[in-house]
Amino acid sequence: MKLKWAIWAREFITPRPSVLDLFIAGMLAITFFRDKFHQGMFFVFYSIFILILTFFMKPKRDYISIPLVLLVLWSFIGIFIHNKIKIVPDAFINQWFVISIMFEGFIYILAGFLLFRSIVNYSTNLKFIFLLLPVFAVPLVKVYSFGGRITIPTAFLVSVVIWLFVNKKYILSLALGFAGAFTAFSMWPWIQVKFACRPYVWKELLRQITEHPFVGSGFDHRLTVDNMVWVREINGTVFGWIYRHCDPLSLAAYLGIASLAFLTWLIIETIFKTRKTIYLIPILTMVLAACFQMTFFESSKAAIGIVLLGICVKETYKEAVE
């Protein structure tokens, strides 16, 4: 038995991870920063640090994603469309302008793109990160357990059911699906409580999209509550500030429906690249979770998500540079 476990563990470190791989794993340390400002600083500048390290290396793969490049380009154009803050000498608003571009705009998206591209094109073996993930995810697990959140576990269960079905393991897929449905039925009152605000948030985000369908309203460059949306009056009730519980709709509200088209294209492209492999499970989990909660709009979750997405694409992208 010990020998089998040793062989199984060795698969995660074969071939031996490179120095770059070890530094990429360091991105997971973002979960131990409590302050969101420090998380944002770490995410942006550590992604640039990883990029600088790749300047010493030759790429091992030549991964190019047209929808991903278009999404980054569109967010870059958004800077010149939306940021209309007037620079006033020695004013606080100047500092806010810089922070908004870095943490909630183009630089934030660019940092994620650079990290993802560095992982796919330059990494050697990052599978060992799956062994480290439980340790670095402890702070996030504490938050989830304290709030009784069920989005990620539910998304993971649905993803496993889909993966089993795609791989023609119909009996296991149905059995797990029925077990999940029974569990959901038994805790339905709690699910209703956790889900209650989401339809109102989605209605507000859709309303914002219809108001600015082509270029969006721009990233949060005003002095508003971070990662929250003001839900206006719906059926005579004003709900106030509520967290954005849908990344795709939030992106479309910020940058217009073109960004949503690029994102959808990217998701479909990524799923087709992974095909029926085991890596389809984490990809679907992140996609489903992002539709029902804030995921990639929070630095700590975005860092973990991008690293895992990079690993999944790298492991299923076989075209090497000659």
C-alpha positions in Angstrom: 0.0 0.0 0.0 2.8 2.4 0.9 4.5 1.7 -2.4 1.3 2.5 -4.3 1.0 5.8 -2.5 4.6 6.6 -3.3 4.1 5.9 -7.0 1.0 8.0 -7.0 2.7 10.9 -5.2 5.7 10.7 -7.6 3.5 11.3 -10.6 2.9 14.8 -9.2 6.6 15.7 -9.2 7.6 13.9 -12.5 9.2 15.6 -14.3 10.9 17.6 -11.6 9.3 21.1 -11.2 11.5 24.0 -12.4 12.5 27.0 -10.4 9.8 29.0 -12.2 7.2 26.4 -11.1 8.1 26.9 -7.5 7.8 30.6 -7.8 4.4 30.2 -9.5 3.3 28.1 -6.5 4.2 31.1 -4.4 1.2 33.0 -5.9 -1.0 30.8 -3.6 0.4 32.7 -0.6 -2.0 35.5 -1.5 -4.7 33.7 0.6 -2.7 34.6 3.8 -3.0 38.3 3.1 -6.0 39.5 5.1 -6.4 42.9 3.6 -7.9 43.1 0.1 -5.7 46.0 -0.8 -2.5 44.0 -0.1 -4.0 41.0 -2.0 -4.5 43.2 -5.0 -1.0 44.6 -4.8 0.5 41.1 -4.4 -1.5 39.7 -7.3 -0.6 42.5 -9.8 3.1 42.8 -8.9 3.8 39.1 -8.4 2.3 38.3 -11.8 4.7 40.9 -13.3 7.5 39.2 -11.3 6.6 35.8 -12.8 6.7 37.4 -16.3 10.2 38.8 -15.7 11.4 35.4 -14.7 10.2 34.0 -18.1 12.6 36.5 -19.8 15.4 34.1 -18.9 13.6 31.1 -20.5 12.6 29.8 -23.9 8.9 28.9 -24.2 8.0 25.2 -24.1 4.7 25.8 -25.8 3.2 28.3 -28.1 -0.2 28.9 -26.7 -2.3 31.6 -28.3 -5.9 32.4 -27.5 -7.6 34.9 -29.7 -10.6 35.5 -27.4 -8.3 36.0 -24.5 -6.3 38.6 -26.4 -9.4 40.3 -27.5 -10.7 40.5 -24.0 -7.5 42.1 -22.7 -7.4 44.5 -25.7 -11.0 45.5 -25.1 -10.4 46.2 -21.4 -7.4 48.4 -22.5 -9.6 50.4 -24.8 -12.0 50.8 -21.9 -9.5 53.0 -20.0 -9.8 55.7 -22.6 -13.5 55.4 -22.9 -14.6 55.4 -19.3 -12.0 57.0 -17.0 -13.1 60.6 -17.1 -11.7 61.7 -13.8 -10.2 65.2 -14.0 -6.7 65.2 -12.5 -6.5 67.9 -9.8 -3.1 68.8 -8.4 -2.5 67.3 -5.0 -6.0 65.8 -4.8 -6.9 62.5 -3.2 -8.8 61.6 -6.4 -5.5 61.2 -8.3 -4.6 58.3 -6.0 -8.0 56.7 -6.4 -7.6 57.0 -10.2 -4.4 55.0 -10.1 -5.8 52.4 -7.7 -9.0 51.9 -9.8 -7.0 51.3 -13.0 -4.7 48.8 -11.1 -7.2 46.7 -9.1 -10.5 47.0 -10.9 -9.6 47.7 -14.5 -7.1 47.0 -17.3 -4.0 46.3 -15.1 -5.9 43.8 -13.1 -7.0 41.9 -16.2 -3.6 42.3 -17.8 -1.9 40.8 -14.7 -4.2 37.8 -14.9 -3.5 37.4 -18.6 0.3 37.6 -18.0 0.2 35.0 -15.2 -2.0 32.6 -17.2 0.3 32.9 -20.3 3.4 32.5 -18.3 2.1 29.3 -16.8 0.9 27.7 -20.0 3.9 28.6 -22.2 6.8 28.3 -19.7 6.0 26.0 -16.8 7.5 22.5 -16.6 5.3 20.6 -14.1 2.8 22.3 -11.8 0.8 19.3 -10.9 2.4 19.3 -7.4 0.3 22.4 -6.7 -2.8 20.2 -6.3 -1.0 18.6 -3.3 -0.3 22.1 -1.8 -3.7 23.5 -2.5 -5.5 22.3 0.7 -2.9 24.1 2.8 -3.1 27.5 1.0 -6.9 27.2 0.8 -7.3 27.0 4.5 -8.1 30.8 4.9 -10.7 30.6 2.2 -12.2 27.4 3.7 -12.6 29.2 7.0 -14.5 32.0 5.4 -16.7 29.6 3.5 -17.4 27.4 6.5 -18.2 30.5 8.7 -20.7 31.8 6.2 -22.1 28.4 5.3 -21.4 29.0 1.6 -22.3 26.2 -0.8 -21.5 27.5 -4.3 -18.1 25.9 -4.8 -19.1 22.5 -3.4 -22.2 22.5 -5.5 -20.3 23.6 -8.6 -17.8 20.8 -8.0 -20.5 18.2 -7.6 -22.2 19.2 -10.8 -18.9 19.3 -12.7 -18.1 15.7 -11.5 -21.5 14.5 -12.7 -21.0 16.2 -16.1 -17.5 14.7 -16.4 -18.7 11.2 -15.6 -21.5 11.5 -18.1 -19.2 12.8 -20.8 -17.0 9.8 -20.2 -20.0 7.5 -20.5 -20.0 6.5 -16.9 -23.7 6.9 -16.8 -24.5 4.8 -13.7 -22.0 6.7 -11.5 -23.2 10.0 -13.0 -26.8 9.3 -12.2 -26.1 7.9 -8.7 -24.0 11.0 -7.8 -26.6 13.3 -9.4 -29.5 11.7 -7.3 -27.4 11.9 -4.2 -26.7 15.6 -4.8 -30.4 16.3 -5.6 -31.4 14.5 -2.3 -28.9 16.5 -0.3 -30.2 19.8 -1.9 -33.8 18.8 -1.1 -32.9 18.1 2.5 -31.3 21.5 3.0 -33.6 23.5 0.6 -34.6 26.2 3.2 -30.9 27.1 3.6 -30.3 27.1 -0.2 -33.3 29.5 -0.5 -31.7 31.9 2.0 -28.3 31.8 0.3 -29.8 32.2 -3.1 -32.4 34.9 -2.3 -30.4 38.0 -3.3 -29.0 36.7 -6.5 -32.0 37.2 -8.8 -32.2 40.9 -7.8 -28.5 41.3 -8.4 -28.8 39.7 -11.8 -31.8 41.9 -12.7 -29.7 45.0 -11.7 -26.7 43.9 -13.8 -28.9 43.1 -16.8 -30.4 46.6 -16.4 -27.0 48.1 -16.4 -26.1 46.1 -19.5 -29.1 47.4 -21.4 -28.3 51.0 -20.4 -24.7 50.7 -21.8 -24.8 47.6 -24.1 -21.8 48.4 -26.3 -19.0 49.8 -24.1 -20.5 49.3 -20.7 -20.3 51.7 -17.7 -16.6 51.2 -17.1 -14.8 49.7 -14.2 -15.4 51.1 -10.7 -13.5 54.3 -11.0 -15.8 56.1 -8.6 -15.8 56.2 -4.8 -18.2 53.3 -4.4 -18.3 50.1 -2.3 -15.7 47.6 -3.6 -17.1 44.7 -5.6 -20.7 45.6 -4.8 -23.6 46.9 -6.9 -26.4 49.2 -5.8 -29.6 47.4 -6.5 -32.2 50.0 -7.3 -35.9 49.7 -6.7 -37.4 46.4 -7.8 -41.2 45.9 -7.2 -41.2 48.8 -4.8 -38.2 47.7 -2.7 -34.8 49.3 -2.7 -32.2 46.6 -1.7 -29.1 48.8 -1.5 -25.5 47.4 -1.8 -25.2 43.7 -2.6 -22.2 41.8 -3.7 -22.0 41.0 -7.4 -22.9 37.4 -7.5 -22.1 36.8 -11.2 -18.7 37.5 -12.8 -19.9 37.2 -16.5 -22.7 39.7 -16.0 -20.5 42.0 -14.0 -17.9 42.0 -16.8 -20.6 42.8 -19.3 -21.9 45.6 -17.2 -18.4 47.1 -17.0 -17.2 46.5 -20.5 -20.3 45.8 -22.6 -21.7 42.7 -24.4 -18.5 42.4 -26.5 -16.5 41.4 -23.4 -19.2 38.7 -22.6 -18.9 37.4 -26.2 -15.1 37.1 -25.8 -15.4 35.4 -22.4 -18.0 32.9 -23.7 -15.7 32.2 -26.7 -12.8 31.6 -24.3 -14.7 29.3 -22.1 -15.9 27.1 -25.0 -12.4 27.1 -26.4 -10.9 26.0 -23.1 -13.5 23.2 -22.6 -12.9 21.8 -26.0 -9.1 21.8 -25.4 -9.5 19.8 -22.2 -12.0 17.4 -23.9 -12.8 14.4 -21.6 -9.7 14.7 -19.4 -9.9 15.0 -15.6 -9.0 18.6 -16.0 -12.5 19.3 -17.2 -13.7 19.1 -13.6 -11.8 22.1 -12.2 -12.5 24.2 -15.3 -16.3 23.6 -15.1 -16.2 24.1 -11.3 -14.7 27.6 -11.7 -17.0 28.5 -14.6 -20.1 27.5 -12.7 -19.0 29.1 -9.4 -18.2 32.4 -11.3 -21.8 32.5 -12.5 -23.3 32.4 -9.0 -20.7 34.3 -6.9 -17.8 36.7 -7.1 -14.8 34.6 -8.1 -12.4 36.3 -10.5 -13.3 39.8 -9.2 -11.6 38.9 -5.9 -7.8 38.8 -6.0 -7.3 35.8 -3.8 -9.8 33.7 -5.7 -8.6 35.0 -9.0 -5.0 34.0 -8.2 -5.9 30.4 -7.4 -8.4 30.2 -10.3 -5.9 31.4 -12.9 -3.1 29.1 -11.6 -5.4 26.1 -11.8 -6.7 27.1 -15.2 -3.2 27.5 -16.4 -2.3 24.1 -15.2 -5.4 22.5 -16.8 -4.7 24.1 -20.2 -0.9 23.4 -20.0 -1.6 19.7 -19.2 -3.9 19.3 -22.2 -2.1 21.5 -24.7 0.4 19.2 -26.4 1.8 21.5 -29.1 5.4 22.1 -28.1 7.7 24.8 -29.5 10.2 23.3 -32.0 
